[in-house]
Every structure is written in structure tokens, then in C-alpha cells.
Amino acid sequence: MKDFILLMHADTLRPERDEDWEPYIGRLMEAGSFQGGSALGQGQAFRKEGDAAPLTGQLTGYIKIQADSRQSVRAALKGNPTYEAGGTVEIRELVEG
């Protein structure tokens, strides 16, 4: 199994329904793929030298899941409130280093 992170963007075409998150997370938990997640609050960007890149304000939250393949992760988007509201969900594989 590989670890993936789903990054939710703030670009939905319709408002997300807060009540849809619990059943969606529940389905991921039942499938044994849910590894954690959270909404993202305010933040700051830092750099040792020079100006830091601007904070990415388009990210609203993340979910970490385990899956066999990127196709399995893509299938797990069904029911994601951001995705269902017409928003972008970015899938990234977490690489062990």
C-alpha cells in the first residue's frame, strides 16, 4: 500500500455541505484507507534568506489515505464534498525518503 494525500482547493462551484464530511470520512474509515486529515487554518511562510514565497491560500484541507494505486485514490474521490461541489482535489503520492 502507498500513502497519498488529497489536497482540497477553495474553488468549488457550489457551497460544500458540512454534513457531507462525516459520511465521506466514515466510508474511507470503513474501507481501511483513512489515515488522518484536517481543515487548514491561517499560516505563515518562512525562508532562512530572502523573501518567502506567498502562502498558498487556495488549500482548505487535506486527507491522508492508503491505497494500492492512483486509480484507487481517484475512485475514493466519489462523495468527497469538495469534489462533489465542483472543486479541485489534488492527489499527491507521499514519497518515503
KEKE-3310 file (N, C-alpha, C; in steps of 0.2 Angstrom, whole numbers, plus 5000, padded with zeros to 4 digits):
npx = (5004:5002:5005:4995:4990:4976:4973:4962:4955:4950:4940:4927:4912:4899:4892:4900:4893:4893:4888:4891:4904:4906:4900:4907:4921:4918:4916:4928:4935:4929:4933:4946:4956:4958:4969:4970:4968:4963:4955:4963:4970:4974:4991:5009:5023:5040:5057:5074:5084:5081:5065:5050:5041:5024:5010:5000:4985:4974:4972:4962:4961:4966:4967:4974:4977:4978:4982:4981:4984:4985:4974:4965:4964:4959:4946:4941:4938:4924:4910:4917:4916:4921:4925:4913:4906:4910:4923:4942:4952:4967:4978:4992:5006:5014:5030:5042:5057)
npy = (4994:5011:5028:5042:5059:5069:5085:5098:5111:5128:5131:5128:5126:5126:5129:5119:5106:5105:5094:5083:5078:5070:5057:5054:5053:5043:5032:5031:5027:5014:5007:5006:5014:5027:5039:5050:5068:5085:5102:5116:5130:5147:5153:5155:5159:5155:5158:5155:5164:5179:5184:5174:5163:5167:5163:5149:5151:5144:5131:5122:5111:5094:5076:5061:5046:5028:5017:5006:5010:5025:5025:5019:5029:5039:5034:5035:5048:5050:5056:5065:5080:5092:5089:5084:5096:5103:5107:5107:5093:5089:5076:5068:5058:5052:5051:5041:5044)
npz = (5000:4997:5002:5001:4998:4999:4993:4996:4987:4987:4977:4974:4964:4969:4986:4998:5008:5025:5032:5024:5026:5037:5034:5022:5027:5035:5026:5020:5032:5035:5024:5027:5023:5027:5035:5042:5043:5040:5042:5035:5044:5046:5041:5040:5030:5029:5026:5026:5021:5012:5004:5008:4998:4993:5004:5001:4998:4993:4997:5007:5015:5020:5017:5022:5015:5012:4998:4985:4972:4961:4954:4962:4972:4965:4963:4976:4977:4975:4983:4990:4998:4993:4980:4975:4975:4964:4965:4966:4969:4974:4970:4978:4979:4993:4996:5003:5011)
capx = (5000:5006:5002:4993:4987:4971:4973:4956:4956:4945:4937:4921:4907:4894:4895:4901:4889:4897:4886:4893:4910:4906:4899:4913:4926:4916:4917:4936:4937:4927:4937:4953:4961:4959:4975:4970:4966:4961:4955:4969:4969:4979:4998:5014:5028:5046:5063:5080:5087:5076:5058:5047:5035:5017:5007:4995:4978:4969:4971:4957:4961:4969:4966:4979:4974:4982:4978:4985:4986:4982:4967:4961:4963:4954:4939:4940:4935:4917:4907:4921:4912:4924:4925:4906:4903:4914:4930:4948:4955:4974:4981:4999:5009:5019:5036:5046:5064)
capy = (5000:5018:5034:5048:5065:5073:5092:5101:5118:5133:5133:5125:5129:5127:5128:5112:5104:5102:5087:5078:5076:5064:5051:5053:5051:5036:5027:5029:5023:5008:5004:5005:5018:5034:5039:5056:5074:5091:5108:5121:5137:5153:5151:5159:5156:5157:5156:5157:5170:5182:5184:5168:5163:5169:5157:5146:5152:5140:5125:5122:5105:5088:5069:5056:5039:5022:5014:5002:5014:5031:5024:5018:5035:5043:5031:5037:5055:5049:5058:5070:5086:5097:5086:5084:5103:5105:5109:5103:5089:5087:5069:5068:5052:5053:5048:5040:5046)
capz = (5000:4996:5006:4997:5002:4995:4995:4994:4985:4988:4971:4972:4960:4974:4993:5001:5013:5030:5034:5020:5028:5041:5030:5017:5031:5038:5021:5020:5038:5034:5019:5030:5019:5030:5039:5045:5039:5044:5038:5036:5046:5044:5042:5038:5026:5031:5022:5030:5017:5007:5005:5007:4993:4996:5007:4996:5001:4989:5000:5013:5020:5017:5019:5020:5014:5009:4993:4980:4966:4960:4951:4968:4976:4961:4965:4983:4977:4975:4989:4994:4997:4989:4973:4973:4974:4958:4967:4964:4974:4971:4973:4978:4982:4998:4995:5009:5009)
cpx = (5004:5002:5001:4990:4982:4971:4966:4957:4950:4942:4931:4916:4900:4896:4895:4896:4893:4895:4888:4900:4910:4905:4904:4919:4925:4917:4924:4938:4935:4931:4945:4958:4962:4964:4975:4968:4964:4959:4961:4967:4974:4986:5002:5019:5035:5052:5069:5083:5082:5069:5055:5042:5029:5014:5001:4989:4973:4968:4967:4958:4965:4966:4971:4976:4979:4978:4984:4988:4983:4975:4962:4959:4958:4947:4937:4937:4927:4914:4911:4918:4915:4923:4917:4903:4907:4921:4936:4950:4962:4976:4988:5001:5014:5025:5040:5053:5069)
cpy = (5006:5023:5039:5053:5068:5080:5095:5109:5122:5136:5130:5129:5130:5126:5121:5112:5101:5095:5082:5075:5070:5057:5049:5050:5044:5031:5025:5025:5015:5004:5003:5009:5025:5034:5046:5062:5080:5097:5112:5128:5142:5150:5156:5155:5159:5154:5159:5164:5173:5182:5177:5169:5164:5162:5155:5146:5148:5134:5126:5116:5099:5082:5065:5049:5034:5019:5010:5006:5021:5031:5023:5025:5039:5041:5034:5044:5055:5051:5063:5077:5091:5095:5087:5091:5107:5108:5105:5100:5087:5081:5069:5061:5054:5049:5047:5041:5045)
cpz = (5000:5000:5001:5001:4997:4997:4992:4993:4986:4982:4969:4968:4964:4981:4995:5007:5019:5033:5030:5022:5032:5038:5025:5021:5033:5033:5020:5026:5037:5029:5021:5027:5023:5035:5043:5040:5043:5039:5040:5038:5043:5045:5040:5034:5028:5027:5026:5027:5012:5008:5004:5001:4996:4998:5001:4999:4998:4993:5007:5018:5016:5020:5017:5020:5011:5004:4989:4975:4966:4957:4957:4972:4972:4962:4971:4983:4977:4982:4993:4993:4993:4981:4971:4972:4968:4959:4965:4970:4971:4974:4973:4982:4987:4998:5001:5007:5014)
residu = (MET:LYS:ASP:PHE:ILE:LEU:LEU:MET:HIS:ALA:ASP:THR:LEU:ARG:PRO:GLU:ARG:ASP:GLU:ASP:TRP:GLU:PRO:TYR:ILE:GLY:ARG:LEU:MET:GLU:ALA:GLY:SER:PHE:GLN:GLY:GLY:SER:ALA:LEU:GLY:GLN:GLY:GLN:ALA:PHE:ARG:LYS:GLU:GLY:ASP:ALA:ALA:PRO:LEU:THR:GLY:GLN:LEU:THR:GLY:TYR:ILE:LYS:ILE:GLN:ALA:ASP:SER:ARG:GLN:SER:VAL:ARG:ALA:ALA:LEU:LYS:GLY:ASN:PRO:THR:TYR:GLU:ALA:GLY:GLY:THR:VAL:GLU:ILE:ARG:GLU:LEU:VAL:GLU:GLY)
# end
